[in-house]
Amino acid sequence: MNNVLTINRKMLLIYVMGIILVCIVATGKLAYIMIFKSEYYTEKALDVQERQRKIKAPRGKILDRNGKVIASNKTVCTISVIYNQVKEPEKVIKMLASELQMEEKDVRKKVEKISSREKIKSNVDKKTGDKIREYNLSGVKVDEDYKRYYPYESLASKVLGFTGADNQGIIGLEVKYEKYLKGMDGLILTPTDTRGIEMENALEQREEPVPGNNLTTTIDVNIQQYAEQIAYNTLEAKGANYVSIIVMNPNNGEVLAMVNAPEFNLNEPYKLNYEISGEDKKKKKQDLLNKMWRNQCINDTYEPGSTFKVVTATAALENNVVTLDSRFSCPGFRIVDDRKIRCHKTTGHGAETFLQGTMNSCNPVFIDVGLKVGVKKFYKELDKLGLLQKTGIDIPGEAGTIIHQIKNVGNVELATMSFGQSFQITPVQYLVAASAVVNGGKLVTPHFALKAENVEGDLVEKFGYKEKKGVVSKETSDTMKYVLEKVISEGTGSKGQVEGYKVGGKTATSQKLPRGSGRYIASFMGFAPADNPRVIAMAIIDEPEGIYYGGQVAAPVISELYRNILPYLLEEKEQGE
């Protein structure tokens, strides 16, 4: 019996000691939580008691070089309901359906949904939002927000780009400079009950958003508008697929205008800018939109044709294989290996100097010159002029050169390349190379961004770009300026003349693949003043109807543009000097 009692006492003691130990551990843990983790759990408790809603930061503006706003923000509203605060559901449903132009059944689903907060519609214009607020119906919330707004609508659409529903950049400068433009969202902290439902008449806390930085660009709205007007007139007159125009400062790479007509409405970027044919209807909507958004100056390559003779001539002069007085003969064709390559003048130009051959845009002369330069030296000059790599322009999606590997280039390939066939580059690549030829030999980086500033006007960043000097000798550059001025004053580019100004330039008529398709690209590059270039421009017309020669249809485009902008542009530069 005593043994049994002893065992029971021991068991009781162990049991009691166990309870005491558990209590000690629990007390210790509680003390640890209260002393060392109190801040953490306080925050967690607050999280339960507060609901967070973002306040979108106003996106930074995009400005032209003169301070004109070309991308801004428009105040819009987000309409939502709080289920447990709605006292007159039928009245709320009818009002919202009417003011928001929505089906009653769609509104009803949202209003009657048991949730802490249900969004009815976003991006509602402020006028409508204010009207909804005036009804003063319980449970209906109107929060102000921002939507991207483009005051010039389609101006430079494929350069600027646009933003999505979340206000993030999608294409163009909007996406390239996202980190500068986007700002920092704020918060609205709203008290909730234990069920997570917002409490009526409770005071909200706000953390104000930080606006994005303003981006000043190289674009000149006046020049862009002139260029777009001329591009659209040409597009209609020639029934072309598209017309592209680039206007740039050849000395620093600042792009003053870039047009890709037809442009699209930046305020309605998902609306196609053309009627859909039966064939197009079979394609996916996204494919059609991607096509509409493409920037042909940067995203697409083409055979440059005779404008490329500027590069071949430069390579020949740099390597001392010709002088302006070197003699050639053109019978209307040249036989290279087993290939007969024709001149655009089928009867031939006869005897001519290199200068005359350039003025006449004679293919046989440039075939001879290209073969004299040779493959290795030819490719070396292409590389120096930046034609074997991307330019680094600050627009996403830049295409690269499509060209033969040097080991696969024979006489025929070199002959055709010498006058701009059998390889492809982008228009902006060509314009950069041409700029180096006429600016004294400096390879510039084409660009749009100048600086970013905060809303107070403080400088956040001044953008810099690579330059490479000495890619062409000054002597060759001076010679080419003289030659290209002769092309305009006395040669194939006569329709590129501008009264009162000396203009240099080169025409081109490129046959699109497959050969013999009857489809052409007409183009023209021109710079002014010819002896001291301050501006260089290029026009490209894709598949013009009727007359398709570059000298006939593309040169007048730049001539008309220059008649409008040269007085303004050159006077402005003189005043700034």
C-alpha positions in Angstrom: 0.0 0.0 0.0 2.8 2.4 0.9 4.6 1.6 -2.3 1.4 2.5 -4.3 1.1 5.8 -2.4 4.7 6.6 -3.1 4.4 6.0 -6.8 1.2 8.1 -6.9 3.0 11.0 -5.1 5.9 10.8 -7.6 3.5 10.8 -10.6 1.6 13.8 -9.1 4.9 15.6 -8.6 6.0 15.0 -12.1 2.6 16.1 -13.4 2.7 19.3 -11.4 6.3 20.0 -12.4 5.3 19.5 -16.0 2.5 22.0 -15.6 4.9 24.5 -14.0 7.4 24.1 -16.8 4.8 24.7 -19.5 3.6 27.8 -17.6 7.2 29.0 -17.4 7.8 28.5 -21.2 4.5 30.1 -22.1 5.2 33.1 -19.8 8.7 33.4 -21.2 7.3 33.4 -24.8 4.7 35.9 -23.9 7.3 38.2 -22.3 9.5 37.8 -25.4 6.6 38.8 -27.7 5.6 41.7 -25.5 9.1 43.1 -25.0 11.0 42.2 -28.1 8.3 41.7 -30.8 5.8 44.2 -29.8 6.5 46.6 -32.6 6.3 43.8 -35.2 2.9 42.6 -34.0 1.6 46.1 -33.6 2.3 46.7 -37.2 0.6 43.4 -38.1 -2.4 44.4 -36.1 -2.6 47.8 -37.9 -2.4 46.0 -41.2 -5.5 44.0 -40.2 -7.3 47.2 -39.2 -6.3 49.3 -42.2 -6.8 48.8 -45.9 -4.3 50.3 -48.4 -5.3 51.9 -51.7 -2.7 53.3 -54.1 -2.8 56.9 -55.3 -1.2 57.0 -58.7 1.6 59.4 -59.0 1.2 61.9 -61.8 3.5 60.9 -64.6 6.2 63.3 -65.7 5.5 65.5 -68.7 7.3 65.1 -72.0 8.3 68.5 -73.6 9.7 69.6 -76.9 13.0 71.4 -77.0 11.2 74.8 -76.6 9.2 73.7 -73.6 5.9 72.8 -75.3 4.1 70.0 -73.6 3.7 67.0 -75.9 2.7 64.4 -73.3 0.8 65.3 -70.1 -1.8 63.9 -67.6 -5.5 64.2 -67.4 -7.4 63.9 -64.2 -9.8 60.9 -64.2 -11.7 59.0 -61.6 -12.1 55.5 -60.3 -15.7 54.7 -59.2 -16.2 51.9 -56.6 -18.8 50.8 -54.0 -18.5 49.5 -50.4 -21.1 46.8 -50.0 -21.9 47.2 -46.3 -22.3 51.0 -46.7 -24.8 51.0 -49.6 -28.2 51.9 -48.1 -30.2 52.4 -51.4 -28.8 49.7 -53.8 -31.5 50.1 -56.5 -30.9 53.9 -56.6 -27.1 53.3 -56.7 -27.4 50.8 -59.5 -29.6 53.0 -61.7 -27.5 56.0 -61.2 -24.2 54.3 -61.9 -25.6 52.5 -65.0 -26.8 55.9 -66.3 -23.8 58.0 -65.6 -21.2 55.4 -66.6 -23.2 54.2 -69.6 -23.1 50.6 -68.5 -25.6 47.8 -68.5 -27.7 47.7 -65.3 -27.0 44.0 -65.0 -23.3 44.5 -65.1 -23.5 47.2 -62.4 -25.8 45.1 -60.3 -23.3 42.2 -60.2 -20.7 44.5 -58.7 -22.9 46.5 -56.3 -24.5 43.3 -54.9 -21.2 41.5 -54.6 -20.2 41.0 -50.9 -16.7 42.5 -50.8 -14.8 45.2 -48.9 -14.6 47.4 -52.0 -15.7 46.7 -55.5 -14.4 48.7 -58.5 -17.2 49.7 -60.9 -15.2 51.5 -63.6 -11.8 53.3 -63.9 -10.6 56.1 -66.2 -13.9 57.9 -65.8 -13.6 61.6 -66.9 -13.5 64.1 -64.1 -16.7 65.8 -65.0 -18.6 62.5 -64.7 -16.8 61.7 -61.5 -17.8 65.0 -60.0 -21.4 64.5 -61.0 -21.5 61.0 -59.4 -20.0 62.5 -56.2 -22.8 65.2 -56.1 -25.5 62.4 -55.8 -24.0 61.8 -52.3 -25.2 58.2 -52.2 -23.9 56.1 -49.3 -21.4 53.5 -50.2 -20.4 55.1 -53.5 -16.7 56.2 -53.7 -15.0 58.5 -56.2 -11.2 58.5 -56.2 -9.3 60.8 -58.4 -6.6 59.3 -60.6 -4.4 60.2 -63.6 -4.5 59.2 -67.3 -1.9 59.9 -69.9 -3.0 62.7 -72.3 -1.4 63.8 -75.6 -2.5 67.3 -76.5 -1.3 66.9 -80.2 -2.9 63.5 -80.4 -1.0 61.8 -83.3 2.1 64.1 -83.4 5.3 62.0 -83.3 3.2 59.0 -82.1 5.8 56.3 -83.0 8.5 58.3 -81.2 6.6 59.3 -78.1 4.8 56.0 -77.5 2.0 55.6 -75.0 1.1 54.1 -71.6 -1.1 51.2 -70.6 -3.9 51.1 -68.0 -1.4 51.0 -65.2 0.2 54.2 -66.5 3.4 52.4 -67.5 5.2 53.0 -70.8 4.4 50.6 -73.7 6.5 51.8 -76.6 8.7 54.7 -77.6 10.2 57.3 -75.3 7.4 56.4 -72.7 9.0 53.0 -72.1 12.6 54.0 -72.7 12.5 56.7 -69.9 10.1 54.9 -67.7 12.2 55.2 -64.6 12.4 59.0 -64.9 8.7 59.5 -65.8 6.8 57.1 -63.6 7.1 58.8 -60.1 6.2 57.1 -56.8 2.7 56.1 -55.9 1.1 57.3 -52.7 -1.3 55.5 -50.3 -4.7 55.9 -48.8 -5.0 54.1 -45.4 -8.6 53.3 -44.6 -9.7 51.8 -41.2 -11.6 48.6 -41.4 -13.6 46.4 -39.0 -12.7 42.8 -38.0 -14.2 41.6 -41.2 -12.0 43.8 -43.3 -14.8 46.1 -44.3 -14.2 49.8 -44.5 -15.7 51.7 -41.6 -18.2 54.4 -42.4 -17.1 58.0 -41.6 -13.7 56.9 -40.5 -10.8 59.2 -41.0 -8.4 58.2 -43.8 -4.6 58.7 -43.7 -2.8 59.7 -46.9 0.7 59.3 -48.1 1.0 61.8 -51.0 2.5 60.5 -54.3 5.8 61.8 -55.7 5.3 63.1 -59.2 7.5 61.8 -62.0 10.2 63.9 -63.6 9.7 65.9 -66.7 11.6 64.9 -69.9 12.8 67.5 -72.3 13.4 66.2 -75.8 15.1 67.3 -79.0 11.8 67.4 -80.9 10.8 70.7 -82.3 7.0 70.7 -82.5 7.0 73.3 -85.3 9.3 71.2 -87.5 7.5 68.0 -86.6 4.2 69.6 -87.7 5.6 70.8 -91.0 7.2 67.4 -91.7 4.0 65.5 -90.8 1.8 67.8 -93.0 4.2 67.3 -96.0 4.3 63.5 -95.3 0.5 63.2 -95.3 0.2 65.2 -98.5 2.7 63.0 -100.2 1.1 59.8 -98.8 -2.2 60.8 -100.3 -0.8 62.1 -103.6 1.3 59.1 -104.3 -0.9 56.4 -102.8 2.1 55.1 -100.9 2.2 52.5 -98.1 4.0 55.0 -95.8 6.1 58.1 -95.9 8.9 58.6 -93.4 10.9 61.8 -92.7 13.8 62.3 -90.4 15.2 65.8 -89.5 18.4 65.8 -87.5 21.3 68.1 -86.5 24.2 66.3 -88.2 26.7 67.8 -85.7 25.3 66.3 -82.5 22.7 63.8 -83.4 19.7 65.7 -82.0 16.6 64.5 -83.8 14.3 67.5 -84.5 11.5 65.6 -86.1 10.7 62.0 -87.0 7.6 61.2 -89.0 6.1 57.8 -90.0 2.9 58.6 -91.8 0.3 57.3 -91.2 0.7 58.0 -87.5 -1.9 56.9 -84.9 -3.9 58.7 -82.2 -1.9 58.4 -78.9 -5.1 59.0 -76.9 -6.7 56.0 -78.6 -3.7 53.7 -79.3 -5.7 50.5 -79.6 -7.9 51.9 -82.4 -6.6 51.0 -85.9 -5.8 54.0 -88.1 -7.1 52.3 -91.3 -10.0 50.3 -92.5 -9.6 46.5 -92.1 -9.7 44.6 -95.4 -11.0 41.0 -95.8 -7.4 39.8 -95.6 -6.6 41.8 -92.5 -9.7 40.5 -90.7 -8.0 37.0 -90.7 -5.1 38.4 -88.7 -5.0 38.8 -85.0 -5.8 42.3 -83.7 -2.5 42.5 -81.8 -0.5 41.8 -85.0 -2.3 44.7 -86.7 -1.6 47.0 -83.8 2.1 46.0 -83.8 2.2 46.9 -87.4 0.5 50.2 -86.8 2.9 51.1 -84.0 6.1 50.3 -85.9 8.6 53.1 -86.4 9.8 52.5 -89.9 12.8 54.8 -89.4 14.2 52.6 -86.7 12.4 49.2 -86.6 12.6 48.4 -90.3 15.5 47.9 -92.7 15.5 48.6 -96.5 17.9 48.6 -99.4 19.2 52.2 -99.5 19.9 52.3 -103.3 21.7 55.2 -104.8 21.8 57.3 -101.6 24.4 54.8 -100.5 26.8 56.0 -103.3 27.7 58.7 -100.8 29.3 56.0 -98.7 31.0 54.3 -101.6 32.4 57.7 -102.9 33.7 58.4 -99.4 35.4 55.0 -99.1 37.0 55.6 -102.5 38.3 59.1 -101.6 39.5 57.9 -98.2 41.5 55.1 -99.8 42.9 57.3 -102.6 41.6 55.1 -105.4 39.9 58.0 -107.2 40.0 61.7 -107.6 37.2 63.9 -108.8 38.9 64.0 -112.2 39.3 60.2 -112.6 37.9 59.0 -116.0 35.2 56.4 -116.6 33.1 55.2 -119.4 29.4 54.1 -119.2 27.9 52.1 -122.1 24.7 51.6 -120.1 25.8 48.5 -118.3 28.8 46.7 -116.7 29.6 43.0 -116.9 30.9 41.6 -113.6 31.9 38.0 -113.7 28.9 36.4 -115.4 26.4 39.1 -114.4 25.2 42.0 -116.6 24.4 45.0 -114.4 22.6 47.9 -116.0 22.7 51.6 -115.4 19.5 53.5 -114.9 20.3 55.2 -118.2 20.2 52.2 -120.5 21.8 54.1 -123.4 24.7 55.0 -121.1 26.4 58.2 -120.0 29.5 57.8 -122.2 32.8 59.2 -121.0 32.6 61.0 -117.6 34.7 61.9 -114.6 34.1 60.6 -111.1 32.4 63.9 -110.3 30.1 63.6 -113.3 29.4 60.0 -112.5 28.3 61.0 -109.0 26.2 63.8 -110.3 24.6 61.4 -112.9 24.3 58.6 -110.2 25.9 56.3 -112.7 25.9 52.6 -111.6 28.9 51.4 -113.8 31.1 54.2 -112.3 30.3 53.1 -108.8 30.7 49.4 -109.7 34.2 50.2 -110.9 34.9 52.3 -107.8 33.7 49.7 -105.4 35.8 47.0 -107.0 38.8 49.3 -106.8 38.3 49.8 -103.1 38.1 46.1 -102.5 36.1 44.0 -100.1 38.2 44.5 -96.9 38.7 48.2 -97.3 35.0 48.6 -98.2 33.8 46.8 -95.1 36.3 48.8 -93.0 34.8 52.0 -94.2 31.3 50.7 -93.5 32.4 49.9 -89.9 33.9 53.3 -89.4 30.7 54.9 -90.5 28.6 52.8 -88.0 26.9 50.8 -90.7 27.8 47.4 -89.3 26.2 48.0 -85.9 23.1 49.7 -84.4 23.3 53.5 -83.8 22.2 53.3 -80.2 19.3 55.6 -80.7 17.1 56.0 -77.5 14.0 54.3 -79.0 13.5 50.5 -78.2 13.5 48.0 -81.0 16.2 49.3 -83.2 16.9 46.9 -86.1 20.4 46.0 -87.2 22.2 45.7 -90.5 21.5 42.7 -92.8 24.6 42.2 -94.9 26.8 39.5 -96.4 29.6 38.0 -94.2 32.8 39.4 -95.6 34.0 35.9 -96.5 31.0 35.4 -98.8 31.5 38.7 -100.7 32.6 38.2 -104.3 32.9 40.6 -107.2 29.2 40.5 -108.0 28.2 41.1 -104.4 30.6 44.0 -104.0 29.5 45.5 -107.3 25.8 45.6 -106.2 26.6 46.8 -102.7 28.6 49.7 -104.2 25.3 51.3 -105.5 23.2 50.3 -102.5 21.7 46.8 -103.3 22.0 43.3 -101.8 22.1 44.5 -98.2 19.7 46.3 -95.8 20.1 49.1 -93.2 17.7 51.3 -91.3 17.0 54.9 -92.4 18.5 56.3 -89.2 21.7 54.3 -89.7 22.1 55.8 -93.1 21.4 59.3 -91.9 24.1 58.9 -89.2 26.6 57.7 -91.7 25.8 60.6 -94.1 26.1 63.0 -91.2 29.7 61.8 -90.5 30.5 62.3 -94.2 29.4 66.0 -94.2 30.1 67.2 -90.6 33.9 66.8 -90.8 34.1 63.1 -89.9 32.3 62.9 -86.5 30.1 59.8 -85.9 27.2 60.9 -83.6 24.6 59.0 -81.7 21.1 60.0 -82.8 18.9 60.8 -79.8 15.7 62.4 -78.4 16.3 62.9 -74.7 18.0 66.1 -73.5 17.4 66.3 -69.8 15.1 65.2 -66.9 13.9 67.7 -64.3 11.7 67.3 -61.2 8.5 69.3 -60.8 10.4 72.0 -59.0 12.6 72.4 -62.1 15.7 71.0 -60.5 18.0 69.0 -62.9 17.8 65.3 -62.3 19.9 64.2 -65.3 21.4 65.7 -68.4 21.8 63.0 -70.9 25.1 62.5 -72.8 25.8 60.4 -75.9 28.9 58.9 -77.5 30.7 60.6 -80.3 33.6 59.3 -82.4 35.8 61.8 -84.2 38.0 61.2 -87.3 35.9 58.5 -89.0 36.3 60.6 -92.2 39.1 63.0 -92.9 38.3 66.7 -93.1 39.6 66.7 -96.7 37.3 64.0 -97.8 34.4 65.6 -95.9 35.0 68.9 -97.7 35.2 67.2 -101.0 32.0 65.3 -100.5 30.1 68.4 -99.5 31.2 70.0 -102.7 30.3 66.9 -104.8 26.8 66.5 -103.1 26.0 70.2 -103.7 26.8 69.7 -107.4 24.3 66.7 -107.3 21.6 69.2 -106.3 22.6 72.2 -108.4 23.5 70.4 -111.6 22.7 66.7 -111.2 19.9 64.2 -110.5 18.8 65.9 -107.3 17.8 69.2 -108.9 14.3 69.0 -107.5 15.9 69.2 -104.0 17.0 72.8 -104.6 15.8 75.5 -102.2 15.8 79.1 -103.3 18.2 81.3 -101.3 20.1 78.3 -99.8 22.8 75.9 -101.0 21.7 72.3 -100.5 23.7 69.1 -100.8 22.1 65.7 -101.2 21.6 62.4 -103.0 18.6 60.7 -104.6 17.7 57.0 -104.7 15.2 54.6 -106.3 15.4 51.2 -104.7 13.7 48.1 -106.2 12.0 46.0 -103.5 12.4 42.3 -103.4 11.7 40.2 -105.3 13.4 41.9 -108.2 11.0 42.6 -111.0 8.0 43.0 -108.7 7.5 46.5 -109.9 7.6 47.8 -106.3 10.0 50.6 -105.4 11.2 52.8 -102.5 11.9 56.4 -103.5 14.2 58.3 -101.1 16.3 61.5 -100.8 18.9 62.8 -98.3 19.6 66.5 -98.2 21.6 68.8 -95.9 21.9 72.6 -95.6 23.8 74.9 -95.8 25.9 72.7 -98.1 29.2 74.2 -97.1 28.5 74.2 -93.3 25.6 71.8 -92.6 23.3 72.7 -89.7 20.5 70.3 -90.6 20.2 67.0 -92.5 17.0 65.4 -93.5 15.7 62.3 -95.3 12.5 61.3 -96.9 11.4 57.7 -97.8 8.3 56.9 -99.8 7.3 53.3 -99.8 5.7 52.0 -103.1 4.6 55.3 -104.7 2.1 55.0 -107.5 2.9 56.3 -110.9 6.3 58.0 -111.1 8.6 56.4 -108.5 12.0 57.9 -109.0 13.6 59.4 -105.9 14.7 62.5 -107.7 11.1 63.1 -108.9 9.0 62.3 -105.8 11.3 62.3 -102.7 13.6 65.3 -103.4 10.6 67.7 -103.7 9.5 66.5 -100.2 12.7 67.7 -98.5 12.8 70.8 -100.7 9.3 71.8 -99.5 10.2 71.0 -95.9 13.4 73.1 -96.1 11.5 76.1 -97.6 9.4 76.1 -94.5 11.9 75.4 -91.8 15.3 76.7 -92.9 14.5 80.4 -92.3 13.2 79.5 -88.8 15.9 77.0 -88.0 19.0 78.9 -89.3 17.8 82.2 -87.8 17.3 80.4 -84.5 20.8 78.9 -84.6 22.4 82.3 -85.5 20.7 84.0 -82.5 21.9 81.2 -80.2 25.5 81.5 -81.3 
